[in-house]
Amino acid sequence: MLKLYHAEPGANSLKCLIPLEEKGLAFESIYVDLHKFEQHEPWFIAINPEGQVPVLDHDGNIITHTTVINEYLEDAFPDAPPLRPADPLGQARMRFWNKFVDEHVMNYVSMHGWHRFVGVLARGIEKGEFERLVERIPLHEQREKWRTARSGFSPADLENAKRKILVALDKVEDQLSRTPWLAGGMYTLADINFFSHCGLYANRMFPDLTDERKHPRLNQWRSRIEARPGVKAALAMPDKTNPALRTFTGEAH
């Protein structure tokens, strides 16, 4: 039996919800309310000591980290519709793009998400209570990220992150001028990764960077993905984000 512990259908959680839906795998959806800091409660830390979502439980075996989870689904369910090329070259190209998104895109989009969403949430908590909640976070880097979100990211860091995002959008646009999908002729986990972390949000967060005249193929690519039944099903999962903060639902771990 599959269980997925996840938050709103965005960013990291969306990245794993989409493959489950695309592959037609039955799973139990277990919502972890990040707005109530459930990811740092003892019951969840017992499942994932890092205190982060999503987490996949397959017959009691725990798998964490989104790219690992998604490749695990490919290996564990070979009869389900594939989201990974069968040939070594296609797999290498998919992994190249996954590495690019994981290392050079995700954190920069996340910074703007935390600035716009998590910072508002963090500043709304009384200082003593905020520090109590932060001290429960297992990972040092995440504790510091929460403190930075509360005080505010520097304009220089935000501008550099925006520059990095534009580089990524241009890189994807260039690739899509040569192949219909990021890894070639097949829709793969790489497309899901970039869509979940950047493709879905870039036009909302940075309309000046995603003009259809500048990134026509990226816009067409996003529309093709949004039209997929599996993606629609994933995006329809519960979203308890405060509507006033829903401009970008960045994941808060």
Buried (B, 14 or more C-beta within 10 A) or exposed (E): EBBBBBBBBBBBBBBBBBBBBBBEBEBEEBBBEBEEBBBBBEEBBEBBEBBBBBBBBBEEEEBBBBBEBBBBBBEBBEEBEBBBBEEEEBBEBBBEBBEBBBEBBBBBBBBBBBBBBBBBBBEEBEEEEBBEBBEBBBEEEBBEBBEBBBEEBEEEBBEEBBEBBBEBBBBBBEBBEEEBBBBBEBBBBBBBBBBBBBBBBBBEBBEEBBEEEBBEBBBEBBEBBEEBEBBEBBBEBEBEBEEEBEBBBBBBB
